Amino acid sequence: MSADLELQKGLRARLTTWAALGVRPNRIIDTHVALADLFPAGPLPVNYGSTDVSRAPEQPAIILGDSQAVDAGTSLRRAHTRIYHSLHVWKKEISLEGVKTIAGELRRAVHAGRLVLAAPYHCADARVSSMRFLRDPNGEFAHGVVVVEALVCEVLS
């Protein structure tokens, strides 16, 4: 069990119950699920990663999974971890309006209250620290990258 995986689970739990997000719960995807479930029609794309769902069957989609965990340096017990978690928003559209709307709702969902994590972890703080919006090189998809920064404490006995 790791703090960044527990944060990922907490984020997904929050987002799948946030109705205003406008993304069906089965399109909020953890990267630890079987990728073959996303691409039933054929082989995985060669460049598939957390930033490419252009061949996925349904849009919009949010992909969770990219993260960086850093010791916060606030405790000699090393119980505080600062986690930077990237969420990738994809939507088939010419403009960026849809992904920006989803990212705004994502921000509201994260800021709505403390994220619930499994023991022994506690989310002391979570915020959206940055949002970027890009066009897919083929011009068919809009892509948003939302970074959630969280301070997670491991409750040691």
Residue frames as qw, qx, qy, qz and C-alpha x, y, z in Angstrom:
[[0.000, 0.891, 0.453, 0.000, 0.00, 0.00, 0.00],
 [0.443, 0.031, 0.012, 0.896, 1.31, 3.46, -0.86],
 [0.038, 0.568, 0.336, -0.751, 0.16, 6.98, -0.18],
 [0.186, 0.318, -0.401, -0.839, -0.03, 7.92, -3.86],
 [0.222, -0.180, -0.892, -0.351, -2.19, 4.88, -4.72],
 [0.112, -0.538, -0.741, 0.387, -4.52, 5.62, -1.80],
 [0.094, 0.496, 0.038, -0.863, -4.80, 9.24, -3.00],
 [0.195, 0.097, -0.697, -0.683, -5.65, 7.98, -6.49],
 [0.199, -0.376, -0.904, -0.041, -8.41, 5.79, -5.05],
 [0.063, -0.573, -0.500, 0.646, -9.73, 8.71, -2.98],
 [0.128, 0.361, -0.270, -0.883, -9.78, 10.99, -6.02],
 [0.228, -0.095, -0.824, -0.510, -11.63, 8.42, -8.10],
 [0.150, -0.484, -0.824, 0.253, -14.18, 7.88, -5.32],
 [0.035, 0.557, 0.235, -0.796, -14.83, 11.64, -5.16],
 [0.164, 0.304, -0.462, -0.817, -15.05, 12.11, -8.93],
 [0.163, -0.183, -0.911, -0.330, -17.34, 9.16, -9.61],
 [0.122, -0.619, -0.731, 0.260, -19.92, 10.64, -7.24],
 [0.040, -0.484, -0.035, 0.873, -19.61, 14.25, -8.47],
 [0.504, 0.579, 0.640, -0.010, -22.63, 14.53, -10.78],
 [0.230, 0.921, 0.027, -0.313, -21.78, 17.97, -12.19],
 [0.420, -0.473, 0.603, 0.486, -18.53, 16.61, -13.66],
 [0.644, 0.580, -0.102, -0.488, -20.33, 15.46, -16.79],
 [0.347, 0.437, -0.820, -0.125, -18.20, 12.32, -17.18],
 [0.892, -0.212, -0.248, -0.312, -19.77, 8.90, -16.68],
 [0.618, -0.638, 0.449, -0.097, -18.19, 7.01, -13.74],
 [0.913, 0.038, 0.355, 0.196, -17.01, 4.19, -16.02],
 [0.591, 0.692, 0.011, 0.415, -14.99, 6.78, -18.01],
 [0.235, -0.856, 0.398, -0.232, -13.02, 7.89, -14.93],
 [0.943, 0.178, -0.275, 0.066, -10.25, 5.40, -15.37],
 [0.565, -0.703, 0.421, 0.096, -7.54, 4.22, -12.98],
 [0.443, 0.644, -0.600, -0.171, -4.37, 3.18, -14.76],
 [0.218, -0.319, 0.907, -0.168, -4.18, 0.02, -12.66],
 [0.782, 0.276, 0.400, -0.391, -7.28, -1.44, -14.41],
 [0.647, 0.075, 0.653, 0.387, -6.81, -3.75, -17.37],
 [0.096, 0.485, -0.282, -0.822, -6.08, -1.60, -20.42],
 [0.012, 0.100, 0.889, 0.447, -7.60, -4.26, -22.66],
 [0.083, 0.615, 0.736, -0.273, -11.00, -3.33, -21.20],
 [0.097, 0.702, 0.037, -0.704, -10.62, 0.14, -22.72],
 [0.278, 0.521, -0.556, -0.585, -9.74, -1.14, -26.19],
 [0.727, 0.063, 0.653, -0.203, -11.97, -4.15, -26.88],
 [0.718, 0.648, 0.049, -0.249, -11.81, -3.71, -30.68],
 [0.781, 0.526, -0.234, 0.242, -8.14, -4.41, -31.17],
 [0.734, -0.068, -0.304, 0.604, -4.57, -4.14, -29.96],
 [0.304, -0.825, -0.176, 0.443, -3.45, -1.31, -27.72],
 [0.408, 0.898, -0.087, 0.141, -2.03, 1.72, -29.50],
 [0.761, 0.205, -0.290, 0.543, 1.77, 1.69, -29.55],
 [0.180, 0.388, -0.273, 0.862, 1.93, 5.10, -27.83],
 [0.558, -0.653, -0.407, -0.310, -0.76, 4.36, -25.23],
 [0.355, 0.031, -0.564, 0.745, -0.07, 5.97, -21.91],
 [0.070, -0.590, -0.624, 0.508, -1.97, 8.09, -19.48],
 [0.086, 0.531, -0.054, -0.841, -2.10, 10.82, -22.11],
 [0.276, 0.196, -0.642, -0.688, -3.67, 8.96, -25.04],
 [0.426, 0.259, 0.813, -0.302, -7.22, 7.65, -25.05],
 [0.342, 0.404, -0.284, -0.799, -7.98, 8.76, -28.59],
 [0.413, 0.060, -0.823, -0.385, -8.87, 5.18, -29.54],
 [0.133, 0.146, 0.836, -0.512, -10.98, 4.56, -26.44],
 [0.042, 0.446, 0.826, 0.342, -14.61, 3.82, -27.32],
 [0.161, -0.852, -0.488, -0.100, -16.30, 6.62, -25.37],
 [0.307, 0.182, -0.177, 0.917, -15.52, 10.26, -24.64],
 [0.098, 0.813, -0.461, 0.341, -15.15, 12.30, -22.50],
 [0.892, -0.186, -0.362, 0.197, -12.74, 10.45, -20.25],
 [0.228, -0.859, 0.387, -0.243, -10.53, 11.19, -17.25],
 [0.861, 0.143, -0.431, 0.230, -7.38, 9.12, -16.78],
 [0.487, -0.814, 0.269, -0.166, -5.83, 8.93, -13.30],
 [0.979, -0.048, -0.032, 0.198, -2.45, 7.51, -12.46],
 [0.563, 0.481, -0.228, 0.632, 0.57, 9.74, -13.11],
 [0.489, -0.862, -0.075, -0.108, 1.94, 10.84, -9.77],
 [0.489, 0.444, -0.488, 0.571, 5.03, 11.92, -7.90],
 [0.675, -0.696, -0.247, -0.011, 5.45, 11.44, -4.16],
 [0.383, 0.552, -0.371, 0.641, 7.93, 13.62, -2.27],
 [0.519, -0.422, -0.567, 0.479, 8.80, 13.56, 1.43],
 [0.061, -0.919, -0.248, -0.300, 7.35, 16.80, 2.77],
 [0.501, 0.298, -0.393, 0.711, 10.28, 17.18, 5.19],
 [0.342, -0.619, 0.053, -0.705, 8.02, 18.34, 8.00],
 [0.829, -0.457, 0.157, -0.282, 8.46, 15.39, 10.32],
 [0.067, -0.580, 0.812, -0.022, 11.38, 13.35, 11.59],
 [0.649, 0.053, 0.727, -0.220, 9.03, 10.35, 11.50],
 [0.038, 0.186, -0.704, -0.684, 8.80, 10.85, 7.69],
 [0.256, 0.415, 0.844, -0.224, 5.03, 10.54, 7.96],
 [0.337, 0.754, 0.198, -0.528, 4.13, 13.43, 5.63],
 [0.486, 0.074, 0.651, 0.579, 4.18, 13.00, 1.85],
 [0.316, 0.599, -0.029, -0.735, 3.46, 15.68, -0.73],
 [0.527, 0.216, 0.779, 0.262, 1.86, 14.04, -3.77],
 [0.273, 0.477, -0.249, -0.798, 1.47, 15.61, -7.20],
 [0.495, 0.240, 0.834, 0.024, -1.16, 13.65, -9.12],
 [0.172, 0.249, -0.426, -0.852, -1.92, 14.33, -12.81],
 [0.530, 0.430, 0.689, -0.244, -5.40, 13.74, -14.16],
 [0.076, -0.131, 0.596, 0.789, -5.74, 13.71, -17.95],
 [0.486, 0.525, 0.471, -0.517, -9.06, 14.90, -19.37],
 [0.145, -0.064, 0.731, 0.664, -9.90, 13.92, -22.97],
 [0.478, 0.566, 0.498, -0.451, -12.84, 14.92, -25.10],
 [0.429, 0.268, 0.627, 0.592, -13.53, 14.61, -28.80],
 [0.118, 0.913, 0.330, -0.208, -14.06, 18.25, -29.79],
 [0.553, 0.613, 0.073, 0.559, -12.55, 20.93, -31.96],
 [0.098, -0.815, 0.184, -0.541, -12.40, 23.59, -29.24],
 [0.355, 0.148, -0.757, 0.528, -11.09, 23.35, -25.67],
 [0.443, -0.401, 0.060, -0.799, -14.37, 24.43, -24.09],
 [0.872, -0.259, -0.320, -0.264, -15.47, 20.96, -22.98],
 [0.753, -0.013, -0.475, 0.455, -12.20, 19.96, -21.31],
 [0.100, 0.326, -0.313, 0.886, -12.00, 23.35, -19.59],
 [0.627, -0.399, -0.078, -0.665, -15.53, 22.89, -18.25],
 [0.905, -0.190, -0.381, 0.022, -14.71, 19.39, -16.98],
 [0.559, 0.175, -0.436, 0.683, -11.46, 20.65, -15.41],
 [0.197, -0.430, 0.179, -0.862, -13.34, 23.42, -13.63],
 [0.813, -0.358, -0.136, -0.438, -15.78, 20.92, -12.16],
 [0.837, 0.025, -0.444, 0.318, -12.89, 18.64, -11.27],
 [0.235, 0.345, -0.385, 0.823, -11.37, 21.54, -9.34],
 [0.525, -0.420, 0.068, -0.737, -14.65, 22.15, -7.52],
 [0.914, -0.198, -0.324, -0.145, -14.87, 18.44, -6.62],
 [0.678, 0.122, -0.471, 0.551, -11.34, 18.36, -5.17],
 [0.072, 0.295, -0.322, 0.897, -11.91, 21.56, -3.19],
 [0.579, -0.464, -0.355, -0.568, -15.34, 20.45, -1.87],
 [0.730, -0.595, 0.210, -0.263, -13.90, 18.76, 1.20],
 [0.288, -0.580, 0.762, 0.024, -11.28, 16.45, 2.56],
 [0.688, 0.259, -0.609, -0.297, -10.59, 13.34, 0.51],
 [0.823, -0.372, 0.337, -0.268, -11.24, 10.08, 2.34],
 [0.453, 0.520, -0.724, -0.014, -8.30, 7.66, 2.27],
 [0.900, -0.230, -0.369, -0.044, -7.93, 4.14, 3.65],
 [0.581, -0.758, 0.297, -0.005, -6.04, 3.65, 6.92],
 [0.491, -0.573, -0.318, 0.575, -3.28, 4.39, 7.82],
 [0.314, 0.180, 0.225, 0.905, -3.43, 7.46, 5.54],
 [0.003, 0.790, 0.470, -0.392, -5.08, 10.83, 6.10],
 [0.400, 0.533, 0.294, 0.686, -5.40, 13.58, 3.49],
 [0.298, -0.529, -0.331, 0.722, -4.50, 16.76, 5.35],
 [0.205, 0.691, -0.032, -0.693, -4.87, 19.03, 2.31],
 [0.527, 0.249, 0.682, 0.443, -5.65, 18.76, -1.40],
 [0.229, 0.767, 0.070, -0.595, -5.83, 21.42, -4.06],
 [0.735, 0.556, 0.270, 0.280, -5.64, 21.81, -7.82],
 [0.430, -0.633, 0.162, 0.623, -2.26, 23.44, -8.31],
 [0.040, 0.433, -0.473, -0.767, -2.30, 23.73, -12.11],
 [0.686, 0.478, 0.529, -0.146, -4.37, 23.15, -15.24],
 [0.059, -0.423, 0.561, 0.709, -3.09, 23.01, -18.84],
 [0.703, 0.494, 0.411, -0.303, -5.09, 22.63, -22.02],
 [0.163, -0.419, 0.693, 0.564, -3.73, 21.25, -25.28],
 [0.771, 0.405, -0.091, -0.483, -4.90, 20.10, -28.65],
 [0.835, -0.047, 0.523, 0.161, -4.22, 16.60, -29.88],
 [0.220, -0.398, 0.544, 0.705, -1.81, 16.71, -32.86],
 [0.169, 0.296, 0.822, 0.457, -4.51, 15.37, -35.19],
 [0.180, -0.100, -0.049, -0.977, -6.88, 18.18, -34.09],
 [0.514, -0.323, -0.679, -0.413, -9.68, 15.77, -33.30],
 [0.637, -0.533, -0.531, 0.171, -9.36, 15.71, -29.50],
 [0.111, -0.810, 0.235, -0.525, -8.96, 18.28, -26.73],
 [0.757, -0.112, -0.533, 0.361, -6.72, 17.37, -23.80],
 [0.277, -0.832, 0.165, -0.452, -6.54, 18.87, -20.32],
 [0.651, 0.038, -0.618, 0.438, -3.96, 18.09, -17.64],
 [0.456, -0.767, 0.005, -0.452, -5.05, 18.86, -14.09],
 [0.499, 0.218, -0.686, 0.483, -2.48, 18.51, -11.30],
 [0.643, -0.691, -0.174, -0.280, -3.81, 17.80, -7.82],
 [0.318, 0.442, -0.624, 0.560, -1.34, 18.52, -5.06],
 [0.749, -0.546, -0.243, -0.286, -2.06, 16.77, -1.75],
 [0.017, -0.534, 0.709, -0.460, -0.43, 16.48, 1.65],
 [0.860, -0.212, -0.397, -0.240, -0.94, 12.95, 2.94],
 [0.257, -0.599, 0.639, -0.409, -0.06, 11.91, 6.47],
 [0.678, -0.019, -0.734, -0.031, 0.63, 8.33, 7.44],
 [0.596, -0.618, 0.191, -0.476, -0.85, 7.76, 10.87],
 [0.537, 0.288, -0.755, 0.241, 1.79, 5.73, 12.68],
 [0.743, -0.587, -0.228, -0.227, 0.99, 3.88, 15.86]]
